[in-house]
Amino acid sequence: VGNSNYNKYDNWIGSGVDQNRNDQFDVRLDHRFSDYDMFYGRFSFGSNTYHGFNCFGNPLDPCTQGPGSGGTRAIVLNFVHSFGPQTVLNVNYGMTRWRTYTEGIHSDYPDYDPVTDLGLPDYMRRSGVVASPSVYVYGGYSRPAGESIGAQAWSVYRNGSEVHHLLATLNHIRGRHEIKFGGEYRVNRMNWFQSGAPGGVFPFYNIATAQYQWWGGGDAMADFLTGIGNGSWGEYDVSPYMSTQSPRYGGFVQDNWRVTDKLTLGLVVRYDL
């Protein structure tokens, strides 16, 4: 209080803890079916959950994006078959999947309905995401995450991405030639959704209470209390659900030709699409 910079109207402090948890494990299996066939497999699992601290303890808190979760999955399979001392087949398959979800603060308050409780228009229910408006009060008023009150914009996010990779090679030795044939197939997939501001964005500067627009006094909090927004930007956002798939193909022929005991040529032809 004895500090000249003390502001009795801006002296609230809240503290809390963000919650995070991570779990992971791996399972591996090696098996020899015969002298000619061998198998190797591995499964990897990772999972994490997190939840940001709710500063004000209510569904209009701008500090947290609500609960979130994510994790990875990975599968690796390898099979080796020997046709004899000169020919070996090697087949590999791998898959990785990564996902992350943030559900927004309203998932913590299932009984809260911004349309009923705040009197917002009913068409907002059709966006697929029920959320409060994101309200910005500028002019030096502290904002935990940019927003002063209401839902964090872009806080509802879902992304599931995966990669499948199949690779096979046949290795054959004949005289001074080691010949390899191979092909691979890879596909990248992504399923994505992010809602920008399904409840709309409402900024308040100091224009409504200023003597002249953008200068000449005024106060952003006073604009907010009068309910006169400045409308520099704002939207009712209906976000699309998008999925993409990108395949890739490749193949090669390679000849490691031992011309002499001191000279070996590696000749390769490869095609990728």
DOZAKOL-634816 format. One record per residue (C-alpha): residue number from 1; z, y, x; residue in three letters. Coordinates in nm, 3 decimals. Layout:
<recs>
REC num      c3      c2      c1 residu
REC NUM       Z       Y       X    ALA
...
</recs>
This chain:
<recs>
REC num      c3      c2      c1 residu
REC   1   0.000   0.000   0.000    VAL
REC   2   0.064   0.234   0.292    GLY
REC   3  -0.295   0.201   0.409    ASN
REC   4  -0.521   0.491   0.317    SER
REC   5  -0.800   0.240   0.239    ASN
REC   6  -0.590   0.063  -0.024    TYR
REC   7  -0.754   0.056  -0.364    ASN
REC   8  -0.519  -0.030  -0.646    LYS
REC   9  -0.817  -0.116  -0.868    TYR
REC  10  -0.969  -0.363  -0.623    ASP
REC  11  -0.679  -0.566  -0.490    ASN
REC  12  -0.709  -0.910  -0.653    TRP
REC  13  -0.726  -1.206  -0.416    ILE
REC  14  -0.787  -1.569  -0.508    GLY
REC  15  -0.774  -1.869  -0.280    SER
REC  16  -0.858  -2.233  -0.327    GLY
REC  17  -1.015  -2.540  -0.175    VAL
REC  18  -1.369  -2.677  -0.191    ASP
REC  19  -1.365  -3.053  -0.244    GLN
REC  20  -1.595  -3.281  -0.047    ASN
REC  21  -1.616  -3.658  -0.006    ARG
REC  22  -1.853  -3.871   0.201    ASN
REC  23  -1.891  -4.250   0.204    ASP
REC  24  -2.138  -4.467   0.390    GLN
REC  25  -2.193  -4.825   0.498    PHE
REC  26  -2.460  -5.055   0.643    ASP
REC  27  -2.539  -5.422   0.579    VAL
REC  28  -2.757  -5.622   0.818    ARG
REC  29  -2.897  -5.974   0.800    LEU
REC  30  -3.078  -6.168   1.073    ASP
REC  31  -3.220  -6.511   0.997    HIS
REC  32  -3.442  -6.755   1.185    ARG
REC  33  -3.624  -6.981   0.940    PHE
REC  34  -3.788  -7.185   1.217    SER
REC  35  -3.918  -7.149   1.569    ASP
REC  36  -4.215  -6.966   1.418    TYR
REC  37  -4.057  -6.743   1.153    ASP
REC  38  -3.787  -6.476   1.192    MET
REC  39  -3.652  -6.223   0.946    PHE
REC  40  -3.444  -5.909   0.980    TYR
REC  41  -3.313  -5.686   0.700    GLY
REC  42  -3.087  -5.384   0.673    ARG
REC  43  -2.952  -5.178   0.384    PHE
REC  44  -2.787  -4.841   0.443    SER
REC  45  -2.595  -4.647   0.181    PHE
REC  46  -2.458  -4.296   0.186    GLY
REC  47  -2.293  -4.097  -0.094    SER
REC  48  -2.128  -3.759  -0.110    ASN
REC  49  -1.970  -3.548  -0.382    THR
REC  50  -1.864  -3.188  -0.365    TYR
REC  51  -1.719  -2.920  -0.589    HIS
REC  52  -1.679  -2.554  -0.511    GLY
REC  53  -1.357  -2.369  -0.587    PHE
REC  54  -1.341  -2.202  -0.930    ASN
REC  55  -1.203  -1.857  -0.849    CYS
REC  56  -1.115  -1.748  -1.205    PHE
REC  57  -1.061  -2.087  -1.365    GLY
REC  58  -1.303  -2.040  -1.655    ASN
REC  59  -1.666  -2.117  -1.749    PRO
REC  60  -1.779  -1.764  -1.653    LEU
REC  61  -1.669  -1.804  -1.293    ASP
REC  62  -1.941  -1.700  -1.044    PRO
REC  63  -1.787  -1.863  -0.736    CYS
REC  64  -1.888  -2.224  -0.794    THR
REC  65  -2.200  -2.416  -0.885    GLN
REC  66  -1.986  -2.682  -1.047    GLY
REC  67  -1.990  -3.045  -0.938    PRO
REC  68  -2.256  -3.176  -0.708    GLY
REC  69  -2.352  -3.510  -0.566    SER
REC  70  -2.601  -3.655  -0.326    GLY
REC  71  -2.670  -3.936  -0.089    GLY
REC  72  -2.922  -4.152   0.089    THR
REC  73  -3.047  -4.508   0.057    ARG
REC  74  -3.247  -4.692   0.319    ALA
REC  75  -3.401  -5.040   0.331    ILE
REC  76  -3.563  -5.194   0.638    VAL
REC  77  -3.733  -5.537   0.630    LEU
REC  78  -3.906  -5.708   0.921    ASN
REC  79  -4.083  -6.044   0.930    PHE
REC  80  -4.233  -6.204   1.241    VAL
REC  81  -4.452  -6.515   1.230    HIS
REC  82  -4.591  -6.691   1.535    SER
REC  83  -4.916  -6.883   1.490    PHE
REC  84  -4.878  -7.015   1.842    GLY
REC  85  -4.825  -6.886   2.196    PRO
REC  86  -5.124  -6.652   2.169    GLN
REC  87  -5.102  -6.500   1.818    THR
REC  88  -4.812  -6.318   1.651    VAL
REC  89  -4.794  -6.141   1.314    LEU
REC  90  -4.540  -5.861   1.262    ASN
REC  91  -4.484  -5.706   0.917    VAL
REC  92  -4.245  -5.414   0.856    ASN
REC  93  -4.142  -5.240   0.537    TYR
REC  94  -3.913  -4.939   0.512    GLY
REC  95  -3.791  -4.726   0.225    MET
REC  96  -3.567  -4.421   0.232    THR
REC  97  -3.448  -4.223  -0.066    ARG
REC  98  -3.254  -3.899  -0.063    TRP
REC  99  -3.116  -3.714  -0.362    ARG
REC 100  -2.902  -3.411  -0.437    THR
REC 101  -2.778  -3.285  -0.773    TYR
REC 102  -2.589  -2.969  -0.864    THR
REC 103  -2.507  -2.958  -1.232    GLU
REC 104  -2.381  -2.602  -1.280    GLY
REC 105  -2.036  -2.485  -1.379    ILE
REC 106  -2.085  -2.560  -1.748    HIS
REC 107  -2.064  -2.933  -1.684    SER
REC 108  -1.692  -2.869  -1.612    ASP
REC 109  -1.652  -2.724  -1.963    TYR
REC 110  -1.833  -2.956  -2.207    PRO
REC 111  -1.682  -2.779  -2.511    ASP
REC 112  -1.805  -2.438  -2.399    TYR
REC 113  -2.122  -2.315  -2.571    ASP
REC 114  -2.256  -1.973  -2.463    PRO
REC 115  -2.468  -1.949  -2.779    VAL
REC 116  -2.167  -1.996  -3.009    THR
REC 117  -1.896  -1.843  -2.790    ASP
REC 118  -2.092  -1.543  -2.662    LEU
REC 119  -2.332  -1.495  -2.952    GLY
REC 120  -2.643  -1.548  -2.743    LEU
REC 121  -2.974  -1.628  -2.916    PRO
REC 122  -3.021  -1.984  -3.035    ASP
REC 123  -3.356  -2.029  -2.860    TYR
REC 124  -3.167  -2.060  -2.531    MET
REC 125  -3.069  -2.412  -2.632    ARG
REC 126  -3.432  -2.519  -2.590    ARG
REC 127  -3.449  -2.452  -2.215    SER
REC 128  -3.292  -2.788  -2.132    GLY
REC 129  -3.003  -2.615  -1.949    VAL
REC 130  -2.720  -2.443  -2.131    VAL
REC 131  -2.588  -2.162  -1.912    ALA
REC 132  -2.425  -1.822  -1.934    SER
REC 133  -2.609  -1.508  -1.821    PRO
REC 134  -2.589  -1.411  -1.457    SER
REC 135  -2.438  -1.062  -1.447    VAL
REC 136  -2.464  -0.842  -1.137    TYR
REC 137  -2.246  -0.531  -1.106    VAL
REC 138  -2.353  -0.332  -0.802    TYR
REC 139  -2.204  -0.020  -0.648    GLY
REC 140  -1.962  -0.178  -0.402    GLY
REC 141  -1.781  -0.414  -0.638    TYR
REC 142  -1.712  -0.739  -0.463    SER
REC 143  -1.909  -1.041  -0.581    ARG
REC 144  -1.813  -1.392  -0.469    PRO
REC 145  -2.169  -1.528  -0.463    ALA
REC 146  -2.375  -1.223  -0.558    GLY
REC 147  -2.305  -1.253  -0.929    GLU
REC 148  -2.004  -1.065  -1.063    SER
REC 149  -1.953  -1.279  -1.372    ILE
REC 150  -2.133  -1.567  -1.538    GLY
REC 151  -2.326  -1.862  -1.405    ALA
REC 152  -2.468  -1.868  -1.056    GLN
REC 153  -2.844  -1.835  -1.074    ALA
REC 154  -3.039  -2.137  -0.942    TRP
REC 155  -2.722  -2.348  -0.950    SER
REC 156  -2.874  -2.635  -1.153    VAL
REC 157  -3.080  -2.833  -0.905    TYR
REC 158  -3.202  -3.192  -0.889    ARG
REC 159  -3.416  -3.339  -0.617    ASN
REC 160  -3.494  -3.704  -0.554    GLY
REC 161  -3.728  -3.773  -0.263    SER
REC 162  -3.835  -4.107  -0.121    GLU
REC 163  -4.070  -4.250   0.139    VAL
REC 164  -4.222  -4.601   0.140    HIS
REC 165  -4.380  -4.730   0.460    HIS
REC 166  -4.559  -5.064   0.509    LEU
REC 167  -4.691  -5.159   0.853    LEU
REC 168  -4.852  -5.485   0.970    ALA
REC 169  -4.989  -5.579   1.312    THR
REC 170  -5.156  -5.894   1.442    LEU
REC 171  -5.138  -5.946   1.818    ASN
REC 172  -5.373  -6.197   1.982    HIS
REC 173  -5.414  -6.279   2.352    ILE
REC 174  -5.745  -6.424   2.468    ARG
REC 175  -5.823  -6.446   2.837    GLY
REC 176  -5.793  -6.099   2.989    ARG
REC 177  -5.784  -5.932   2.647    HIS
REC 178  -5.480  -5.849   2.436    GLU
REC 179  -5.621  -5.753   2.098    ILE
REC 180  -5.418  -5.587   1.824    LYS
REC 181  -5.519  -5.529   1.461    PHE
REC 182  -5.300  -5.317   1.238    GLY
REC 183  -5.279  -5.121   0.920    GLY
REC 184  -5.022  -4.907   0.744    GLU
REC 185  -4.958  -4.749   0.408    TYR
REC 186  -4.717  -4.464   0.350    ARG
REC 187  -4.632  -4.283   0.027    VAL
REC 188  -4.413  -3.976  -0.016    ASN
REC 189  -4.263  -3.905  -0.358    ARG
REC 190  -4.056  -3.616  -0.487    MET
REC 191  -3.901  -3.558  -0.830    ASN
REC 192  -3.778  -3.201  -0.855    TRP
REC 193  -3.611  -2.972  -1.105    PHE
REC 194  -3.442  -2.637  -1.061    GLN
REC 195  -3.346  -2.392  -1.329    SER
REC 196  -3.355  -2.034  -1.204    GLY
REC 197  -3.160  -1.834  -1.459    ALA
REC 198  -3.168  -2.012  -1.796    PRO
REC 199  -2.920  -1.763  -1.941    GLY
REC 200  -3.103  -1.457  -1.815    GLY
REC 201  -3.015  -1.201  -1.547    VAL
REC 202  -2.842  -0.873  -1.630    PHE
REC 203  -2.804  -0.618  -1.348    PRO
REC 204  -2.595  -0.302  -1.372    PHE
REC 205  -2.636  -0.020  -1.121    TYR
REC 206  -2.522   0.337  -1.192    ASN
REC 207  -2.825   0.465  -1.380    ILE
REC 208  -2.686   0.481  -1.735    ALA
REC 209  -2.383   0.691  -1.635    THR
REC 210  -2.552   0.902  -1.364    ALA
REC 211  -2.645   1.263  -1.416    GLN
REC 212  -2.989   1.180  -1.278    TYR
REC 213  -3.140   0.835  -1.252    GLN
REC 214  -3.071   0.659  -0.920    TRP
REC 215  -2.871   0.953  -0.786    TRP
REC 216  -2.627   1.216  -0.901    GLY
REC 217  -2.306   1.018  -0.965    GLY
REC 218  -2.254   0.739  -1.210    GLY
REC 219  -2.082   0.406  -1.155    ASP
REC 220  -2.206   0.049  -1.189    ALA
REC 221  -1.884  -0.072  -1.348    MET
REC 222  -1.904   0.211  -1.600    ALA
REC 223  -2.259   0.104  -1.683    ASP
REC 224  -2.132  -0.251  -1.736    PHE
REC 225  -1.849  -0.136  -1.962    LEU
REC 226  -2.090   0.065  -2.175    THR
REC 227  -2.313  -0.242  -2.204    GLY
REC 228  -2.623  -0.053  -2.095    ILE
REC 229  -2.807  -0.267  -1.843    GLY
REC 230  -3.062  -0.128  -1.602    ASN
REC 231  -3.320  -0.403  -1.643    GLY
REC 232  -3.473  -0.397  -1.298    SER
REC 233  -3.525  -0.769  -1.337    TRP
REC 234  -3.415  -1.044  -1.568    GLY
REC 235  -3.558  -1.347  -1.738    GLU
REC 236  -3.496  -1.630  -1.978    TYR
REC 237  -3.610  -1.919  -1.766    ASP
REC 238  -3.749  -2.254  -1.885    VAL
REC 239  -3.801  -2.462  -1.573    SER
REC 240  -4.051  -2.747  -1.543    PRO
REC 241  -3.975  -3.097  -1.424    TYR
REC 242  -4.219  -3.176  -1.143    MET
REC 243  -4.311  -3.500  -0.969    SER
REC 244  -4.549  -3.543  -0.678    THR
REC 245  -4.687  -3.842  -0.490    GLN
REC 246  -4.883  -3.833  -0.166    SER
REC 247  -5.027  -4.159  -0.022    PRO
REC 248  -5.154  -4.207   0.332    ARG
REC 249  -5.355  -4.492   0.482    TYR
REC 250  -5.429  -4.591   0.838    GLY
REC 251  -5.570  -4.874   1.044    GLY
REC 252  -5.650  -4.948   1.406    PHE
REC 253  -5.803  -5.197   1.649    VAL
REC 254  -5.679  -5.198   2.006    GLN
REC 255  -5.795  -5.393   2.309    ASP
REC 256  -5.586  -5.394   2.625    ASN
REC 257  -5.843  -5.526   2.868    TRP
REC 258  -5.714  -5.634   3.209    ARG
REC 259  -6.031  -5.572   3.406    VAL
REC 260  -5.867  -5.665   3.738    THR
REC 261  -5.514  -5.735   3.852    ASP
REC 262  -5.484  -5.364   3.933    LYS
REC 263  -5.682  -5.210   3.647    LEU
REC 264  -5.620  -5.233   3.271    THR
REC 265  -5.813  -5.037   3.009    LEU
REC 266  -5.662  -4.952   2.671    GLY
REC 267  -5.939  -4.911   2.415    LEU
REC 268  -5.833  -4.797   2.066    VAL
REC 269  -6.013  -4.712   1.746    VAL
REC 270  -5.796  -4.569   1.469    ARG
REC 271  -5.868  -4.429   1.123    TYR
REC 272  -5.625  -4.230   0.908    ASP
REC 273  -5.663  -4.087   0.561    LEU
</recs>
